[in-house]
Each structure stands twice: as C-alpha cells, then as structure tokens.
Amino acid sequence: MPAEWEPHEATWLSWPKDPRTFPPGVLERVERTFAQMAGALQENEKVNVLANDSKWEGKARAALDKEGVGERNINFFHLKSADVWIRDYAPIFVKNEKGGTTASKWVYNAYGNKYEDLLYDNKTGESIAKESGKEVLHPGIVLEGGSVDVNGEGRMLTTEQCLLNKNRNPQLTKAQIEKFLADYLGARDIVWLKKGIEGDDTDGHVDDITRFVGRNAVVTASEGNMRDGNYKALKENMGILRNAGLEITELPMPKRLDIPERRLPVSYANFYIANKRVLLPVFKDRNDKKAVDILQNCFPGREIVPIDARDLVYGYGGIHCATMQQPL
C-alpha cells in the first residue's frame, strides 16, 4: 500500500445524502463542505464523485456551482451508496508486482454491524472496484480503510481497539490478522496503538489520532487537559510510538465539541494528503492555526487548505474519512 503522499490518479468522494447522518440544515452545509473539498482537489488530480442518480448529480453540481467550483477533473458515477464514509468501504488500492495498481476490496460490516442501513456500502465498494478498471483482490475479512495508515515502505499504524475488536473478525487471532495485512497490504512492521478518541463510533480508527507524514515520522494527537477523557489514551499511544523509534510531532486537540446526544470526534489528524495540497479539518478553534503551521512544516511542498469540518464531524467523520485515494 503506497503512502498517501505518493502520486494519485484520483480521489473518490461519495456525495452526502443520508438524513440520518446529516439531518436537514446540517446536510446543506455539508454539501458546501464537499464542494470545497472537490474544489481543492480538482486542480491536481481527478475527483471521482459517487451520486446515486441524475437527481443527486444535479444537486451536487448545483452545490459545486454555488461555491464557484468548475467541473474540470470532476467525474460523476451513478453508483448508489448509503453514506459518505468512502474511506471505509472503498477498495484500498495497492501497487502490484508489475508496478500497476490493484484494488483490494475488504469486507465492510458497518463498524461491527452497528448500522444496518449502512451495510449496503459493502456493495458500493465492489462497484467502485469495478469502475476503477483494476484487478480486484478479496481478502475476505473485515477491514475499514480508516483503521490503517502506512508509510509506503511496509510500516503500518493501527489500533487494537478496532482491529482486535470481536465485532470485526472474532474468528481470527492477532497473528492471523497481521498475516492478512502483510499479504494484501504489504505490512511487514505493524505499530499497534491501544485506542482512539472519545465520540468515535468506529472503535478507534487510527486516522483520528496518528498519521505518517514521512517514512519514519508521524504526527499524533495530544491532549493537554488531564481531566479530558482522551488524555490517558493519547498519552499511552505516545509512549508506544516512542518505543517504536518514530519521529513524533505532537498535534494539539481542538477543544471539546458536544451536541445534546453525544461528544463529537474532533481531531486535526483526520487530514487528507492530496497531490499538491493537504486538506485539513478545522473547527473555529484557537488551535486551528497551530495545526496549519504543524502540517505546513511536515509538508513544505504542499499547500495546506483549512476546511471547516464542524458539520462534517456531526456525522462521526472527517475529511480523511470522506476521501479515498487511487494511486497512479
């Protein structure tokens, strides 16, 4: 599996439409967020957008037009999807022995069968694999793209909370899961963090906490408030990263955001590395500028594009969750 900063042919998006994820009022603002994401991506790579049908394609085009985003490099696919979190149900594109690209399509079970209405997206992922025109491999076990992050040279980050959760692959041992990751994603050295942040319904996806920014360098979320529910878990993860010999840059957490029903999983770590830009979720927070500066230092050759993700995170995800790269 190539590192995310390696060249992309395209980025896949799924246009928002599910009122259970984004209720009326929120949905319209999230459409604006998606238009901004597409606009930031289109200059340097293709943007492949899933729309259920011509009606939804029209809604997407209207939102793009409202944001002043032209149609250059934006391609629509009439593929039905339940939700926007394409990172987790799309195939993970890997490089094969001939130097080409292969689609590895893992089983998507809606985060441990939490959401029956989202199970359809396992079929959506198959459709994406077919539309890509690439050879498709089927490992046959449950894995979401947001649960792993790689440096492109065989090193991988993940969490025990997610990959060892009995709601994913209860029949497999840790060693057996590692064998699948080695065989299908080329992971020869896996750094197992413990758990993710509060408010995350994915059981601790690593893309909300720690990300590779270089072959041996990571940024990792850090919480300074000892009374916060994330403090202990993030500190424990920091120790694991140090013991793994990685170069660590701390990425501060935004202030806590809550809605009446729950805490929202806000994190700057859920950024997306595009060909010439990095799309960074921001939250109208005092740490937004610090996050921009940190990421700019990590990626001096790329423009950091801050995108307000407060409405996106209402649906439990962020910018990285809503994107999937297809490498060249």
LOVEXLUM-783859 format. One record per residue (C-alpha): x negated, z negated, y negated; residue number from 1. Coordinates in steps of 0.05 Angstrom, whole numbers. Layout:
<recs>
X:Z:Y:NUM
...
</recs>
This chain:
<recs>
0:0:0:1
-32:21:-66:2
-38:-27:-124:3
17:-19:-175:4
-33:4:-228:5
-53:64:-186:6
-22:131:-208:7
53:140:-199:8
91:204:-186:9
156:170:-205:10
193:105:-217:11
260:93:-184:12
317:58:-220:13
389:43:-200:14
438:45:-258:15
476:-21:-267:16
549:-22:-249:17
566:-84:-208:18
612:-131:-248:19
595:-189:-201:20
522:-184:-221:21
535:-167:-294:22
605:-184:-319:23
637:-145:-376:24
599:-157:-440:25
534:-171:-403:26
538:-103:-367:27
539:-63:-431:28
477:-100:-457:29
441:-90:-390:30
455:-15:-395:31
417:-17:-461:32
360:-53:-426:33
357:1:-373:34
357:55:-426:35
298:22:-459:36
262:17:-393:37
274:91:-378:38
251:110:-448:39
186:71:-440:40
172:104:-373:41
191:177:-385:42
130:197:-426:43
81:188:-369:44
120:194:-303:45
185:218:-273:46
243:170:-276:47
290:177:-216:48
356:145:-231:49
410:129:-179:50
481:138:-204:51
540:131:-157:52
572:196:-180:53
581:242:-240:54
623:189:-277:55
566:139:-273:56
515:191:-290:57
556:204:-353:58
556:131:-371:59
480:128:-361:60
469:190:-403:61
512:160:-459:62
471:96:-458:63
406:135:-460:64
432:177:-518:65
453:114:-556:66
382:87:-550:67
353:154:-572:68
323:168:-504:69
318:241:-487:70
326:270:-418:71
254:292:-407:72
228:270:-339:73
294:235:-322:74
326:258:-258:75
394:234:-232:76
411:225:-159:77
483:216:-138:78
468:161:-87:79
515:103:-80:80
485:34:-90:81
514:-36:-94:82
465:-66:-143:83
405:-53:-188:84
350:-91:-150:85
318:-29:-122:86
251:-63:-113:87
280:-99:-54:88
318:-45:-16:89
280:19:-32:90
224:41:15:91
155:15:0:92
112:77:-10:93
43:74:22:94
-16:122:29:95
-26:151:98:96
-90:171:134:97
-85:242:108:98
-84:219:36:99
-10:234:28:100
48:186:16:101
93:156:69:102
157:115:58:103
161:50:97:104
234:31:100:105
243:-42:117:106
309:-76:134:107
346:-105:74:108
394:-161:91:109
415:-183:20:110
368:-242:15:111
384:-274:81:112
456:-249:85:113
474:-287:21:114
515:-229:-8:115
559:-188:38:116
574:-137:-17:117
500:-122:-26:118
486:-105:47:119
505:-33:32:120
439:-25:-4:121
402:-22:62:122
435:47:69:123
416:63:-3:124
343:51:14:125
348:101:71:126
378:152:23:127
320:142:-26:128
270:152:30:129
305:217:50:130
309:242:-22:131
235:228:-32:132
219:281:20:133
165:237:51:134
154:218:123:135
193:154:137:136
170:96:179:137
217:40:202:138
181:-26:217:139
248:-55:239:140
242:-124:207:141
270:-154:143:142
226:-149:81:143
240:-141:6:144
191:-106:-40:145
192:-164:-89:146
166:-212:-36:147
96:-180:-33:148
43:-158:-83:149
-22:-123:-67:150
-89:-105:-97:151
-94:-36:-63:152
-153:-58:-20:153
-119:-96:35:154
-105:-162:0:155
-34:-187:-8:156
4:-243:-42:157
68:-272:-14:158
104:-338:-4:159
121:-380:57:160
188:-397:26:161
210:-325:32:162
174:-291:89:163
177:-350:136:164
250:-365:119:165
294:-367:181:166
346:-325:145:167
298:-265:147:168
263:-257:215:169
276:-320:256:170
250:-287:319:171
180:-277:290:172
121:-324:283:173
77:-324:221:174
23:-287:261:175
73:-234:283:176
97:-224:211:177
24:-216:189:178
15:-162:242:179
73:-122:214:180
45:-129:144:181
-23:-105:169:182
5:-47:210:183
53:-19:158:184
24:-41:90:185
-50:-47:106:186
-52:-122:90:187
-116:-149:121:188
-121:-213:79:189
-56:-249:61:190
-55:-305:10:191
5:-348:27:192
33:-385:-33:193
84:-440:-19:194
147:-428:-60:195
176:-394:-121:196
213:-416:-183:197
280:-451:-192:198
340:-406:-203:199
312:-351:-159:200
363:-332:-105:201
312:-291:-66:202
280:-353:-34:203
216:-349:-75:204
196:-277:-88:205
123:-273:-108:206
136:-224:-164:207
166:-280:-205:208
104:-324:-200:209
37:-289:-185:210
14:-217:-193:211
-50:-179:-181:212
-79:-150:-246:213
-145:-128:-215:214
-179:-123:-147:215
-196:-197:-147:216
-156:-221:-208:217
-86:-249:-215:218
-41:-276:-268:219
1:-335:-245:220
58:-373:-277:221
41:-441:-303:222
88:-496:-326:223
61:-549:-374:224
121:-595:-373:225
111:-646:-317:226
185:-662:-317:227
205:-590:-304:228
228:-572:-234:229
176:-516:-230:230
116:-558:-248:231
97:-584:-178:232
107:-518:-141:233
68:-476:-192:234
11:-526:-192:235
7:-524:-116:236
5:-449:-117:237
-51:-451:-169:238
-93:-492:-120:239
-82:-442:-64:240
-104:-385:-110:241
-167:-422:-129:242
-184:-435:-56:243
-175:-361:-43:244
-230:-345:-92:245
-187:-306:-140:246
-200:-299:-215:247
-140:-333:-246:248
-107:-324:-314:249
-50:-372:-328:250
14:-342:-354:251
58:-394:-390:252
130:-401:-370:253
184:-386:-421:254
228:-445:-440:255
283:-461:-391:256
347:-418:-396:257
413:-441:-367:258
483:-416:-363:259
540:-463:-343:260
535:-445:-269:261
460:-446:-259:262
389:-442:-283:263
363:-372:-295:264
297:-349:-263:265
260:-331:-326:266
187:-311:-318:267
137:-265:-352:268
106:-250:-284:269
163:-201:-269:270
129:-144:-308:271
122:-73:-284:272
57:-34:-287:273
72:39:-304:274
22:97:-312:275
5:84:-385:276
47:23:-401:277
66:-46:-377:278
139:-65:-384:279
141:-139:-399:280
204:-182:-397:281
211:-226:-459:282
263:-278:-477:283
262:-292:-553:284
215:-349:-536:285
155:-378:-571:286
111:-358:-512:287
131:-284:-515:288
72:-266:-559:289
24:-305:-514:290
49:-265:-454:291
40:-199:-491:292
-32:-219:-511:293
-49:-241:-440:294
-23:-177:-408:295
-58:-134:-461:296
-123:-168:-443:297
-110:-154:-369:298
-93:-81:-382:299
-133:-58:-442:300
-119:15:-427:301
-44:8:-426:302
8:-6:-479:303
48:-70:-469:304
122:-57:-481:305
162:-121:-490:306
234:-114:-468:307
287:-168:-479:308
306:-188:-408:309
355:-245:-423:310
415:-205:-400:311
378:-175:-340:312
358:-244:-315:313
431:-264:-316:314
437:-224:-252:315
380:-263:-220:316
326:-210:-231:317
278:-179:-280:318
242:-114:-297:319
199:-113:-235:320
259:-126:-191:321
295:-66:-221:322
239:-16:-211:323
202:15:-152:324
141:59:-159:325
128:122:-118:326
53:133:-119:327
20:201:-124:328
</recs>
